[in-house]
Amino acid sequence: MRETQHKLRVARGEEPAELVFTNANVVNVLSGEIHLTNVAVDDERVIGFGDYEAREIVDLKGAYLAPSFIEGHFHVESTMVTLPELVRAVVPHGTGAMVIDPHEYANVLGMDGIRYVLESSKNLPIDFFVMLPSCVPATEFETAGARFTADDLALLIADDRIAGIAELMNYPGVFLGLESELAKIDAGKGKVIDGHAPGLRGRNLNAYALAGVRSDHESIDIEGRTTANLDTNVVKVEAKGLPFDDLDAIGIHEGEWQLEVYARLGLHRLDLTEADHDCLLARVNNEDRRIERDQDDGEKA
């Protein structure tokens, strides 16, 4: 990456950008608005919006320009394919980043499984944010190939490719203050601490969040999500527990624009290119607009 001073000069308009997309309808996923503007890019970074000189200009002629999809929580091993093959399947449908929890790799291979994931995710056209599995084995009743303690997590947490500690599935252990679970959270301090707390409410949820957990992808119902998790500032990551066609059940309240994260946990390889990865639910002006990409002829319904 080039030095910051160069990009600042480009942003100020003192030097030309590498690339400018003109006449782009930029989708603002934070406000729910669409802006017609130009977008300057340099060194693979968005430099700014507006009028910029550039060495290369691409006229989008009103086409939509939007951030890529981000998988908020995913288990690659559920697809039964390698990371390069997964990337080949999902990039054409707009996915540009994935937060992955290589839990089963660790269950079978221990630290070698995590190192394999880190190595095989290099130099691919998706940004992978790897979380360290926190519950290996998942329960005391499993016969696993490894057992992770906080000391094991501490060995890899400093790696730049590690985004944090993956879902703390022993949520009773967290809110009850078991030293083994609190030590795992402490090992990940400064990075993301992911949660896993199906149906947790009230004071126990308060204690779970106080321990340092900042997300939860185990949504059970709307009431639990809106009155419990959001009020305790735990980011809600919606898992694909409901049929994907039933997104209304997840609930965007009338009159609101809500930014939420949806996660499918894992997909079988036969489902990778099916509707699950081809359907974007866009809510604009409080109207549901489903855009389905027809895989064969490009028609839009």
N, C-alpha and C positions, 0 to 999 in steps of 0.2 A: 504494500500500500504506500502510495506517495505521501510525502510529508503534508501535514495539515496546512501549512502556509500556502502551498500551491492551490489546494481546494478552496481556501478562503479567498484567494485572488480570483478564482473562477466564479465563486459565489457573488463577489462584488462586481463582476463584469469586467475585470481588468485583463483577463486572459480568456481565450475561447475554451469552451467545454469540448470534451471528446465527442459528445453526441447530444443532440436535442430532438426530442419528439415534439412536433408541432401539431396544433389542432387536436389535442387529446381531450376526451371527456374523462377527467380523472374522478374516480369513485372514492369519495371520502368516507371510509368505513367508520370513522369516529363520529361524524355529524349526520351521516345518512344523506349527504348532498352530493351532487355531481357538478364538477366545475370544468368549463371549457378553458383550457390553458395550454401552455407549452411547458415541457419538463426537461431540464438540463441534467445530464448524467456525466460523471467523470470518475475514472478509477472505480467503476462498479458501484458508485454511490450517487444517490439523488442529490444534486447540488442545490437546486432551487426551481421555483416556478416563475413563469413570465418570459420576457424576451431576453434571449441569450444568443451570442454568436457561438458557432460550433464548427468543428472540422467535418462533421457529418450531420446531416439533417434528415430526419425521417418524418414525412407528413402522414399522420394517422388518419386524416380526413374524417375526423369525428368518431373514430373508433374508441371504445372504452379502454381505459388504462387503470388497472386495479392491482392492489397488492396480491401476492400469491396466497393460496390457501395454506394454513398452518395446521398440521395435525397436533392437537393439544396434548394427546396422550396415546401412545401406540405401542403395541407389542409386535415387533417385526416377525418374531418366530411363529406367530399365529398364521402368517401368510404362507408358510412352508416354502418360501423362496429366499434366496440370498438378497442382501441389500441392493446390489446393482440391478438385479431383476425386478425388485420392488420399484426402484426408481424408474426403470424403463416403462413400467406400467402406469405410474401415477403422475409423472411430470407432464405428459401431454394433456392432462385434465386440470392443470393449474396448481398443483401442489409444489411449493417451493421450500418448505421447511417442515421438519417433524421433530417432536419431542418424544423420544423413545425410551422405554424401560425394558432393557434386555433381561427380564426376570428369569425366564426359562433357560436362557443361555447360562446364567449364573447358577441356577438350580442344578444343572447337569455338569457344567465345566468349571464352576467357580470363577476365580479371577482370570483364568485363561479365556473364558467365554466373554468377559467384558473386554479384554484386550483384543480379541478377535473382532468384536463389533467396532471398536475404535479404529482398528486398522482397515477393516473392509468398508468403512463409511467415508474414507478419505477420497478426495478428488472426484466427487460425484456432484451432479447438478441439483442437489438438494442440500440445504443446511441441516445437519443432524445435531440435535441437542440431546446428549446422552445423559440419562439419569442413573445413578447408582442404585441398584435394587436394595431395599432396606429390610426385606423379610425373606431371607434365604436360610432354611426352607420357609415356605409360607406358613406352615403350622408345625407343631411338635410331632404330629402324627405322620409327616411325610418322611420318606426315605430319599434324601437328596444327595447330590454329588458334592455338596459343599455346605458350609455354614458361615455366614457373614456376621461379624461383630462390628462394633464401632471402629475398632482398630483396623479392620480390613478396609472399611470405607475410607478411613483417613489416608490409606496408602495411595488412593487414586484421586481423591477429591481436588487436589491442586492442579490436576491436568486441565488445560484450557478447554479441552473438548467435553469435559464433564460439567453439566449445567447445575447439578445439585443432587439431592437425595430423593429417590423415587417413592412412590406411595407408601405411606406408613400404615400398613394393613393391620398391624396390631394396635388399633386405635384405643381399645380399653387400656392397654399397657401405657399408652401416651397420656391419656387423661388421668390415669391413676398414678402416674409419676414413676413408673418402673425405671430404674437407673439405666438398664440396658437400652431402652428406647430413647430416653432423653440424651444418652451419650451419642446415639446415631444422629439426632438432631443437632447436637453440639458439633459433631464432626463436619456437618454441612453448613455451619454458620458462614454467612457471607454469600451463599448461593441459594438456589431455590429449594424449599422444603415442600414436597408434594404430599397431599393427604389422600385418605381412603377411609371414609366414615359413613357408611350407609345408614340412614335413619337417625343419625346422632343429633340430638336436640338439647335445648336448655343449658343447664349449668355444665353438663359434661362437654357439650360443644364449646362453651366458653373456655373450659380448661384445655381442650384440644387445641384451640386456636392460640391460647396464651403460651402453650409450649413451643410455639414457633411455626406451626403448620399454616400455609397460606393458600392452599387450594384443595379442592375435593371434586372428584369426577363421579362419585357414586350418588347421583340424584335419584330420589325415590318418588317424590311428588312435588307439585308446584308450591304448596304451602310450606313444605320443609325448606325449599330453596329460597323463597322470597323472605320468609319471616325469620328463618334461622341463620342460614349461611351468609346471606348478604348483610344482615344486621351485625354479624360478628366480623365483617370484613374478610371473610374467607372467599377467595375467588372461586366461583362455581364453574367447573368444567363439566359440561353435559355429556354423559356417556351414551353410547348407542344401546341403552337398555330397552328403549321404546322402538317400535318400527320406525325406520327413517322417514317413511311417508307421513308419520303422525307428528311432525314437528310442531304443529299447533299446540299439542299437549304440553310441550316444553314451556310455552308461554312467553310471548312478548306482549306486555300490557298495552292496551289502547292508549294512544296519546304519548307513548314513550319511544325513544330510540335507545335500544339497549345493545351494548357490545358484549357478546358472550363468546365463549370458546366451546366448540363442539369436538368431541373425541369419539372415535369408534373403537378404541381399545385394540382391536385386531380384526383383520379380515382374512377369510380363506382365500387362497390364490384364485379360485374360480369367481370370486366376487369382486376382485380388484378392478375390473373394467366394466362392471355392471353399474346400475343406476346409483348405487351408493356413492360412486366417485364421479357421477355425472350430473348431480342435481345440486343447484345452488338456490337456496331460498332467500330471495331478496325482498326486504320489507322497505318500501319507499312510500312516504306519505300515508303510513298505516294501512297500506294495501299489500296483500301477499302476492308476489309475482314469482312464479316458479319458472326457471329457465332450464329446460332439459336439452342437453346436447345430444342430438341424434348421431350415433356413432357411424352410421353408414353414409348418409348423404348430407350431413351438416345442417339439415333443416332444424328450425327452432319452433317449439310449440309454445 
